[in-house]
């Protein structure tokens, strides 16, 4: 499949997990992909694997994000797709959560995404077209020990709907995916925090999921690729839950 042949794609947080799976999916479908990540070594590894390009990017720094957008424009002469996957967790119950835990998560998810969409909208508006997908989470609906993360992910859903309204007249589609339990380094961190083995954590999550399995990064990447395709040309401002079914 080459539906993204000639398209330029920027994936923030693209070195690992959902971001890396997304970068691989777009590259497999013919896109020129720029992998932007704080972890430069991992970004280079992913980029080399897919024949893409890597750039070190701390999404909490406006200059880094704007440079990543410029890298995508330079490599592809346009910016057709932006996917914002950069994220961290600093989980804790409210009474244990520090100012630093709050700020780090809010800044990475909300400020980082704001910088990315603000920088990307300029070339997309000028070229009268583009696709953006923001990455939220089922935690936006509330999750114990994640006041910071839940707030950030809920904010991204509101951002998505507002951007869809503002950018729609310029033929820019903005959507959001909200993954449930996905097997990544981040969910491994959560298992460590609560003191259970990752296998037990996965099994418990699968038992609470209607499809009786946990998700893989490729499950989310496939949904993102659909939302950025012409098949989804009339879809904008939507939050798509990639979670194996409603919570039970």
C-alpha positions in Angstrom: 0.0 0.0 0.0 1.4 3.4 -1.0 -1.4 5.8 -0.1 1.2 8.1 1.6 3.6 8.2 -1.3 5.0 11.8 -1.6 3.6 12.8 1.8 5.7 14.2 4.6 4.9 13.1 8.1 6.2 14.3 11.5 5.8 12.1 14.5 6.8 13.6 17.9 7.7 11.0 20.5 8.4 8.8 17.5 11.3 6.8 18.8 9.5 4.1 20.8 6.1 2.6 21.5 3.0 4.0 19.7 5.1 6.7 18.1 7.6 4.3 16.6 4.8 2.0 15.4 3.1 5.0 13.8 6.4 6.1 12.1 6.8 2.5 10.7 3.2 2.4 9.4 3.5 5.7 7.5 6.9 4.7 6.1 5.6 1.4 5.0 2.9 3.2 3.1 5.4 5.4 1.3 5.7 8.5 3.4 8.8 10.5 4.2 8.9 10.3 8.0 10.7 12.6 10.5 11.0 11.0 13.9 11.3 13.6 16.6 12.2 12.5 20.1 14.0 13.6 23.2 15.9 10.3 23.1 18.1 11.1 20.1 19.8 7.6 20.0 16.4 5.8 19.9 15.1 8.3 17.3 18.1 7.6 15.1 17.6 3.8 15.5 13.9 4.0 14.5 14.6 6.4 11.6 17.3 4.1 10.2 15.0 1.1 10.5 12.3 2.8 8.4 14.4 4.9 6.0 13.3 8.1 7.7 15.0 11.0 9.4 15.6 11.7 13.1 15.7 14.9 15.0 16.3 15.5 18.7 13.3 17.3 20.1 12.3 18.3 23.6 8.7 19.1 23.1 8.6 21.4 26.1 11.0 23.8 24.2 9.3 25.8 21.4 12.6 26.1 19.5 13.0 22.3 19.3 9.5 21.8 18.1 9.7 24.5 15.5 13.0 23.0 14.3 11.3 19.6 13.9 8.6 21.1 11.8 11.2 22.8 9.6 13.0 19.4 9.3 9.8 17.8 8.0 9.3 20.7 5.5 12.9 20.4 4.3 12.8 16.7 3.8 9.4 16.6 2.1 8.8 20.1 0.7 5.5 20.1 2.6 4.0 19.0 6.0 1.1 16.7 5.3 0.7 14.9 8.6 1.5 15.7 12.2 1.1 13.0 14.9 1.8 14.1 18.5 2.9 11.0 20.5 5.3 12.6 23.0 4.4 11.8 26.5 5.5 10.8 30.0 4.0 9.6 33.2 4.6 10.7 36.8 1.9 8.7 38.5 1.0 9.1 42.2 -2.0 9.6 44.4 -3.0 13.2 44.8 -1.6 13.7 48.3 1.8 12.4 47.2 1.9 14.2 43.9 4.5 16.9 43.8 4.5 20.2 41.9 7.2 18.8 39.7 5.1 15.7 38.9 2.3 17.9 37.8 4.3 20.4 35.8 6.4 17.8 34.0 3.3 15.9 32.7 1.2 18.9 31.8 4.1 20.6 30.0 5.1 17.5 28.0 1.5 16.6 26.9 -0.3 20.0 26.7 2.5 22.5 26.1 4.4 20.2 23.8 1.3 19.4 21.7 0.4 23.1 21.6 3.8 24.0 20.3 3.6 21.3 17.7 0.1 22.1 16.3 0.9 25.8 16.3 4.0 25.3 14.3 2.5 22.8 12.0 -0.7 24.8 11.2 1.2 27.5 9.4 2.4 25.4 6.5 -0.8 23.4 6.5 -2.9 26.5 6.2 -0.7 27.9 3.5 -0.9 24.7 1.4 -4.7 24.4 2.1 -4.5 20.9 3.5 -3.1 18.6 6.2 -3.9 16.1 8.9 -3.2 16.2 12.6 -3.8 13.4 15.1 -3.3 14.1 18.8 -2.8 11.2 21.2 -5.0 11.1 24.3 -5.8 8.1 26.5 -8.8 6.4 28.2 -7.2 8.0 31.3 -8.9 11.2 30.2 -12.1 9.7 31.6 -10.3 9.4 35.0 -7.8 7.0 36.5 -6.6 6.5 40.0 -3.1 7.9 40.6 -3.1 9.9 37.4 -4.5 13.4 38.3 -1.8 15.0 36.2 -2.0 12.5 33.2 -5.8 12.4 33.2 -6.0 16.2 33.2 -3.5 16.5 30.3 -5.2 13.8 28.2 -8.6 15.4 28.7 -7.1 18.7 27.7 -5.9 17.2 24.5 -9.4 16.1 23.6 -10.7 19.7 24.1 -7.7 21.0 22.0 -8.6 18.6 19.2 -12.2 19.8 18.9 -11.1 23.5 19.0 -8.4 23.0 16.4 -10.9 21.2 14.2 -13.2 24.2 14.3 -10.4 26.7 13.7 -8.5 24.8 11.0 -11.4 23.1 9.2 -11.9 26.1 6.8 -8.4 25.5 5.6 -9.0 21.9 4.8 -7.0 20.7 7.8 -8.5 17.7 9.6 -7.7 17.3 13.3 -8.6 14.2 15.2 -7.6 12.4 18.4 -7.0 8.8 19.3 -7.4 7.7 22.9 -5.7 4.3 23.5 -6.6 2.0 26.3 -4.0 -0.5 27.7 -1.2 -0.7 25.2 1.9 -2.8 25.7 4.6 -0.2 25.9 7.5 0.9 28.1 5.0 3.3 29.8 2.7 0.5 30.9 5.7 -1.4 32.2 6.5 1.7 34.3 3.0 1.6 35.7 3.3 -2.1 36.7 6.5 -1.3 38.5 4.9 1.6 40.3 2.1 -0.6 41.7 4.4 -3.5 42.5 3.2 -6.2 40.2 4.8 -8.2 37.4 4.1 -7.0 33.9 2.7 -10.3 32.9 0.2 -10.1 35.8 -0.6 -6.5 34.9 -1.3 -7.5 31.3 -3.5 -10.4 32.2 -5.6 -8.3 34.6 -6.0 -5.6 31.9 -7.0 -8.2 29.3 -9.6 -9.7 31.6 -11.3 -6.3 32.0 -11.3 -5.6 28.2 -14.2 -6.9 26.1 -11.9 -8.2 23.4 -10.0 -10.1 26.1 -6.6 -8.8 25.1 -4.5 -5.7 25.6 -3.5 -3.5 22.7 -0.3 -3.3 20.7 1.2 -0.1 19.4 0.3 -1.2 15.9 -3.4 -1.2 16.8 -3.1 2.5 17.5 -0.9 3.2 14.5 -3.4 1.6 12.1 -6.2 3.9 13.4 -4.0 6.9 13.1 -3.1 6.0 9.5 -6.8 5.7 8.7 -7.6 9.1 10.2 -4.9 10.7 8.0 -6.1 9.0 4.8 -8.6 10.1 2.2 -11.0 7.5 3.5 -11.4 9.8 6.6 -11.5 13.0 4.6 -14.8 14.0 6.2 -13.8 13.1 9.7 -12.6 15.9 12.0 -12.8 16.9 15.6 -13.4 13.3 16.7 -11.9 11.3 19.6 -11.5 7.6 18.7 -11.0 5.2 21.6 -8.6 2.4 20.6 -9.3 0.3 23.7 -10.7 -3.1 22.8 -14.2 -2.0 23.8 -15.9 -0.1 26.7 -14.5 -0.5 30.2 -16.1 -3.3 32.1 
